[in-house]
């Protein structure tokens, strides 16, 4: 059982690495003069992109985000940045915020490589990483990655076990003895503080997997009532697995659109989600929390009362900071202790 740092507060923000409304330089490198040249040439994309991403991370932390989360797809219909690389940048731009993946599709990758990447981010961030993992739901992406879609649940289970085996391999060891030519020579070093592993997904298998194997649970697309019932089932599963009640952190991913014009907020938010997922806007009407900042804050508070220790806010905009800042300002009046 590994809990995230004490800095994990009530509300975190998903970083805008899946653009839908805009076309920043990093999303269209083929149009950048001098693209492909080294940054020393002075006209490549990297310096501006790094400054943009670092600025978003800094502004989010200063605006009250207790955690910054990065989403994951290896193959997608639109441009997106790789999640653990993004969190490495976030580690350099922030001081306190927990850094997490929401969620990395572990069955698409070799667990040993992910263990090394995660351990590196854990070292560079001073122990602030939460590794959220899941199975995804896109067979085409599995095909492109050369991974088996129909065994993804089993592969996630074995992958979580492999992550922890690899991390344990370096415990209590400063360096592998190069004179030892046996298998014990090969470890992942340096050993780092344990990385909490959370499981994403709203399905019953995901809930049970979180209860039995993980340190946290991160669902999405559940109403307050559905979530409250699921948290009760999670508690029963945790108890049935012989684990203490506090073993699994319950969180919730919430898509939000903040606007003084309710109808416009719904239109804008569902259009953004439609572009993200490639589905009609009407498919997301019931899954989007749209309204003024105080109205959205009250919904966040309702999820907290239903059992969410941490609410992950996904602002449906390529530039989320303004909406997120308005929400954070409204949370105290709704009873959510920002900064706690």
N, C-alpha and C positions, 0 to 999 in steps of 0.2 A: 504494500500500500504506500503510494507516494502522492502526497498532496502538493499542489503548486505553491509558489512562494506566498507569503502573507500579503503581498501586494495585489493579489487577485481580489479585486473589489467587485461591486455588484454589476458593473456595466463595462463591456469592452466593445471595440469597433473592428469590423472587417475592413481591411485595407482595399483601396480601389484599384485592384490589379486586373480586373476584367472590364475593360472600358466598353461602353455601349453607345453613348451619345457623342463622343468626341473621337478625335484621331490624333493623340499625342505622338510625339516623335518616335517613341519606342514601339508604337503599334504600326508604324509604316516606315521601317528602316530603308526600304527600297527607294523611298522618295527623298531621303536625306542626302544632300550634297556631300560627297566624300565618304558615304557609308562604307564600312568595311575597312577603312584606314585605322591606324592606331590612334589612340586618344592624343598622342603626342602631336598629331597633325593639326589638332585644334578645332576641327570641324566635324568630328564624329558625334554620335548621339549620346554616348555614355555620360559625359559630365553633366549635361542638362537633365538627363533622366535620373541620375543618382541624386542630384540636388532636389528634384521634384519629389521623389519618393522619401528621401530623408526629411524634407520639409513637411510632408503629410504626417509622417510618424511623430515628429516633434510637436506639430500643432495638435495632433490627437491626444498625446500625453498631456500637454499643457491644458487642453480643453477638458480633461477629466477622465480620459479613457484609462482604465486600470489594466487593460490587456489589448493587444493588437493581434489580429488574426489574419492569416492569409489562406485563401482558397486554393484548390489544386485541380488541374487537369493537365495531362501530358499531351493529349490530342483533343482539339476543340474547334468549333466553327468560327471562333473569333480569337483575336490576340489576347494572350494572358502571360503573366510572368510566373516563373517557377517559385513555389511557396517557400521552401527553405532558404533559397537565395534571397528572396525578399526579406525574410526574417533576419538574415545576417545583416542586411542594410539597416533594418529597424533596430538591431542591437547596438549599432554604432550611433544612432540618432536619438536614443532614449536612455533613461537612467533607471526607471522604476517599473515600467509596464511589463507585465507578463507577455510573452511572445508565443503564439500558438498557431498550429495548422488546423484549418476547419473545412474539410479534413483531407489529409493525405491518403490517396488510394493505395494502400500498401500492397495489395496483390498485383499491382502493375509493375512492381519493382522487386529487386533482390533485397531481402531484409537486412543483410549484412552491410550493404552500401548505405541504406537509410540509417542504420544504427550509427555509422561513422559520421554521416552528415549531421544527424541530430546531436550527437555528442560534441561535435565541433561547435554548433550553434550554442549548445549549453555552456561550453567553456567560454566562448567569446562574449556571451551575454551575462556572464556571472551567475548562471544557474536559473535563468528566468524562463526556460522553455517548457511548453506543454505540447506533446506530440499527439494531436488528434488524428485518428486513423479511421478508415471506413472502406466500403467495398464499391461505392459508386453504383450507377444504374444504367450504363451506356455500353451495350455489347460492342458497338463499333469502335469505341476507344480501346477495349480489350483486344480486339482484332488487330488494331494498329500497333499495340504494344507487344503483341505476340503472347498474350496471357490468356488463360482459360477463364471464360466468363462463368460457366456453369459450376465451377468449384471455388468461386471467389470467397464464399463464407468460410469454407474450410481453410483456404489459403490465408485468409486474414487471421484466423485462430493460430495457425502454425507460424505465421509471420510475427505476431505479437510475442509468442514464446521465443522465437529466434532473436528478436530485438533484445529481450531481457537476458538471454543466454550470452549474447555477444557483449552486452554491457557488463555482465558479471565477470567476463573473462579477464578483465584488467583490475578487478578489485584487489587492493592490497599490494599491487605491483607497481614499482616505479618504472621499470623497463624490463623487457623480455631478455633473458640471458642468451646472448648471441652464440655462446658456446654450446647451448643445448640445441641439438639438431632435431629433436623430437617435435611433436605437434604442439607442445606447451610453449614453444618459442613464439607461436603466432597468436597474438592477442591484439585487441584494440586498445591502444594507449594514446594519450593519457586517459586513465580512468576519470570519470566525471561524476558529479553528484547525480543520483537517480533522476531520470526523466519521467515525469508523470505521463501515462498513456491514457488518452480518452478515446472512447468509441463514439462515432457519429452515426446518426440514422434514427428514424422514427419507428421502424418495424419492430415487431416482437423479438425476432432473432437478434437485432441490434441491442435492444434493451437487455435481453438475457446475457448477451456477450459482455456488455458493460458491467453487469452485476457480478459476473463470475471471473472476468479476466482483467478489467480495466480499473483505472483510478478516477474516471469521470465519464459522463454520458452527455452527448451533445446532439439532440434531435432538432428538427425543424418542421414547419408546416403542421403544427398541432395547435388547436384552439386552447384557450385557458382551461376549459373543462376537460378536454382530452389530455392535456398535459398533467393536470392535477391527478387524474386517474392513473396515468402512466407512472407518475412519481410514486404512487402507492404500490403499484406492481413492482417497480424497481426496488423499493424497500423490502418487499417480500422475497424477491429473488436474491437480494444481497444477504438477507437473513438465512435463506435456504442454502446458500453457498457457504455458510459458516463464517461470514465476514462481519466485522463490526459495522454498525449503522453508518458511521461517518466515512467508510472506505471509498465510497463513490460520490464525487461531486456532481450534483445535478445542475445542468446548464440548459440554455434554450437559445436557438438562433432565431432572430426576429427580423423580418424584412419591414422597413419603415419608409414612409414618405411624409415629410413634414411640410405643411403649407397652410397658410391662412385660408385658402380656398380648398375646401374639402374635396369637391369634385375634381378640381385640377390636380390635387395630390394623388387621387386614385388614378386618374388618367395617366399622369406622368409616371407614377410608380409601376403600374401594371405594364405600361409600354416598355419600360426599362427591363422588367423581369421577362417580358416576352422576348426581347432581343437576347437576353442572357441565355434563356433556356430553349429558344426556338419553338415556342408554343404560343397559342393565341393569348392575348392579354386577359380575356375573361377567365382563363384557367387559374389566374392568380388573385382574383378579387377577394376571395375569402382568406387568402394567406398573407395579404398585405395589411399592415397597420398604418392607416393614413389619417391625418388630421393635424390639428395645431400641436405645437410642442407640449402644452399641458395635457391634451387629450392622449397623445402617444405616451407621455410619461405615466399616465394613469394605467395604461395597458401594461407597460413594463412593471409597474408596481403590482399589478394583478398576477403576473407570472411569478414574481418574487413570492407573493403570498401563497401561490400554488406549489411552491417548493424549489424554485430556481435559485440556486446560490449565486449564479452568474448568468446574466443575459448578454448575448452577443448580438449587437445591433448591426444589421446589414442595410445601410442607407442606399436606397435605389437611385444612385447618382454617381457620375464619374468624379464629382467633386463633393465629397460627403461632409467636409469639416463644418461648413456653416450650419447645415441641418443638425449635425451631431452636437455642436456647441449649444444651439437653442434647446435641444432635448436635455442636455446635461444641466442647463440652467433651470429647467422646469422640474427636474426629478425631486429635489428636496421637498417641494410643496406637495408632491404625490406620496411622500413618505419613504423615498429611496435615499439612503444615506451616502451620497456621493463623497468619495474620498475615504470611505471606511474600508 
